[in-house]
């Protein structure tokens, strides 16, 4: 753990996929179908490699890694078509996430999101789950110049909240996210997701690590 001492945390910044939304199966299925259509198997390290990236960077990486003839726009269009229906109809919140969000709202702790995803995917899910209006802002990776291995997206989210990094708690399920937020001076909570690799490192580098949000209902960071 890297955090020590008392800090007056005022706001929560959540990643969406894998942290609040139990959606990583969707993207694994998208990846499997996309590659299977080309006679390719899904490599074990592929999901971890692209998870910190936005769509354009992930498409460029995929094109280069598998020497695909399609341009990035065609790759993204295919991903888009595969994922939209799943988010609109099947993606759910992670266990106890709704209860924890309720508890933060009752205490008037502002909520924000910082995501490598796009609104066309996550907004239908948030609306169906009834929490789309709970976030004061949602910052996408396209708003900054670097990916989640850097603090940029979290700094932008904190700016929108009107808070300093030291006043915010960042919740993330991936190692680059924890590293980026830590580099920006944020208190970090690593959230277990079975599809994220490096859980041991995530536990070691995050200021707090949880198996699920039930732990925060009895022993919160705020």
C-alpha positions in Angstrom: 0.0 0.0 0.0 1.2 3.5 -0.9 -1.2 5.7 1.0 -0.5 6.8 4.6 -2.1 9.3 7.0 -5.4 11.0 7.0 -6.8 12.9 4.0 -10.2 14.6 3.8 -11.6 12.7 0.8 -14.5 14.6 -0.8 -15.3 12.8 -4.1 -15.3 9.4 -5.8 -14.0 8.7 -9.3 -15.0 5.4 -10.7 -13.8 3.5 -13.7 -16.8 1.8 -15.4 -15.9 -1.4 -17.2 -14.8 -4.0 -14.8 -15.0 -1.6 -11.8 -18.7 -0.7 -11.6 -20.1 -2.5 -14.6 -19.7 -6.3 -14.8 -18.9 -5.9 -18.5 -15.6 -7.5 -19.2 -17.3 -10.7 -20.4 -18.9 -8.6 -23.1 -15.6 -7.4 -24.4 -14.0 -10.8 -24.2 -16.8 -12.2 -26.3 -16.4 -9.3 -28.8 -12.7 -10.0 -29.0 -13.3 -13.7 -29.5 -15.9 -13.3 -32.2 -13.9 -10.6 -34.0 -10.8 -12.7 -34.1 -12.6 -16.0 -34.8 -14.1 -14.4 -37.9 -10.5 -14.1 -39.1 -9.4 -17.6 -38.1 -7.5 -16.3 -35.1 -7.6 -17.3 -31.4 -7.8 -14.8 -28.6 -4.3 -14.5 -27.0 -4.2 -14.6 -23.2 -2.6 -11.1 -23.0 -4.8 -9.3 -25.5 -7.5 -8.0 -23.2 -5.0 -6.7 -20.7 -3.1 -5.0 -23.4 -6.0 -3.0 -24.9 -8.0 -2.4 -21.7 -6.3 1.0 -20.8 -6.7 2.2 -24.4 -9.5 4.1 -26.1 -11.1 2.7 -29.2 -8.8 4.3 -31.8 -5.6 3.2 -30.0 -7.0 -0.3 -29.4 -7.9 -0.6 -33.1 -4.5 0.5 -34.2 -2.9 -1.9 -31.8 -5.1 -4.8 -33.1 -4.5 -4.0 -36.7 -0.7 -3.9 -36.2 -0.6 -7.0 -33.9 -2.6 -9.3 -36.2 -1.5 -7.7 -39.5 -5.2 -7.1 -40.5 -6.0 -5.6 -43.9 -8.9 -3.5 -42.5 -8.4 0.1 -41.5 -9.0 1.2 -37.9 -12.4 2.6 -38.7 -13.7 -0.7 -40.0 -12.3 -2.5 -37.0 -14.0 -0.1 -34.6 -17.3 -0.3 -36.6 -17.3 -4.1 -36.2 -16.6 -3.9 -32.4 -19.3 -1.3 -32.1 -21.9 -3.5 -33.7 -21.0 -6.4 -31.5 -21.0 -4.5 -28.2 -23.9 -2.1 -28.4 -26.6 -4.7 -28.0 -24.9 -6.4 -25.1 -24.6 -3.1 -23.1 -28.2 -2.1 -23.9 -29.7 -5.4 -22.7 -27.3 -7.6 -20.7 -24.6 -5.8 -18.8 -25.2 -5.5 -15.0 -23.5 -3.8 -12.0 -20.9 -5.6 -10.1 -22.0 -7.2 -6.7 -23.0 -4.6 -4.1 -22.0 -1.7 -6.3 -25.5 -0.3 -6.3 -25.6 -0.4 -2.5 -22.3 1.3 -2.2 -23.3 4.0 -4.7 -26.5 4.6 -2.7 -24.4 5.0 0.5 -22.2 7.6 -1.1 -25.2 9.5 -2.4 -26.8 9.5 1.0 -23.7 11.1 2.4 -23.6 13.7 -0.5 -20.3 12.5 -1.8 -20.0 13.6 -5.5 -19.6 10.8 -8.0 -17.7 11.0 -11.3 -16.5 8.4 -13.8 -13.3 8.1 -15.8 -13.5 5.5 -18.6 -11.7 4.2 -21.7 -15.1 3.4 -23.1 -17.6 5.5 -25.1 -21.0 6.8 -24.2 -22.7 4.8 -27.0 -21.8 1.7 -24.9 -22.0 2.6 -21.3 -24.9 5.1 -21.3 -27.6 2.6 -22.3 -26.4 0.3 -19.5 -26.4 3.2 -17.0 -29.9 4.2 -18.0 -31.3 0.7 -17.8 -29.7 0.3 -14.4 -31.1 3.7 -13.3 -27.9 5.4 -12.4 -27.1 7.5 -15.4 -27.9 10.8 -13.6 -25.9 9.9 -10.5 -22.6 11.1 -11.9 -21.7 14.8 -11.9 -19.5 14.1 -14.9 -18.1 11.3 -17.0 -14.6 11.8 -18.5 -13.6 9.7 -21.5 -10.1 8.8 -22.5 -10.6 10.7 -25.7 -10.6 14.0 -23.7 -6.9 13.6 -22.8 -3.8 12.8 -24.7 -2.5 9.7 -22.8 -4.0 6.5 -21.7 -4.8 5.1 -18.2 -1.2 4.4 -17.4 -0.9 8.2 -16.8 -2.8 10.5 -14.5 -4.4 12.7 -17.2 -7.9 11.3 -17.2 -8.2 11.3 -13.4 -6.8 14.8 -13.2 -9.4 15.9 -15.7 -12.2 14.2 -13.8 -11.0 15.9 -10.5 -11.0 19.2 -12.3 -14.6 18.7 -13.3 -15.4 17.9 -9.7 -13.7 21.1 -8.5 -11.4 19.0 -6.3 -7.7 18.4 -5.9 -6.3 14.9 -6.5 -5.7 14.5 -2.8 -9.4 15.0 -2.2 -10.5 12.2 -4.5 -10.7 8.4 -4.3 -10.2 6.6 -7.6 -11.7 3.1 -8.0 -10.0 0.9 -10.7 -9.8 -2.7 -11.7 -6.7 -2.6 -13.9 -3.1 -2.1 -13.0 -2.4 0.8 -15.4 -5.3 2.7 -13.9 -4.0 2.3 -10.4 -0.5 3.3 -11.5 -1.8 6.4 -13.4 -4.1 7.5 -10.5 -1.3 7.0 -8.0 1.1 9.0 -10.1 -1.5 11.9 -10.0 -1.6 11.9 -6.2 -5.0 10.2 -5.8 -6.0 7.7 -3.1 -6.6 4.4 -5.0 -9.0 1.5 -4.4 -8.2 -1.6 -6.5 -11.4 -3.5 -7.3 -11.1 -7.2 -8.0 -12.2 -8.3 -11.5 -11.6 -11.9 -12.6 -10.8 -10.7 -16.1 -8.1 -8.3 -15.0 -4.6 -9.7 -14.8 -2.0 -8.9 -12.1 -4.4 -9.1 -9.1 -1.4 -9.6 -6.8 0.3 -6.4 -8.1 -3.0 -4.6 -8.0 -3.4 -5.5 -4.4 0.2 -4.4 -3.6 0.1 -1.0 -5.4 -3.4 0.2 -4.5 -3.9 2.1 -1.3 -6.9 -0.2 -0.6 -8.0 -3.4 -2.3 -11.5 -5.0 -2.2 -12.9 -8.3 -3.4 -16.3 -6.6 -3.8 -18.1 -3.4 -2.6 -19.6 -5.2 0.4 -16.3 -4.5 2.2 -16.8 -0.8 1.8 -20.3 -0.9 3.2 -18.9 -1.9 6.6 -15.4 -0.2 6.4 -15.4 2.7 3.9 -12.6 4.9 2.8 -14.6 8.1 3.2 
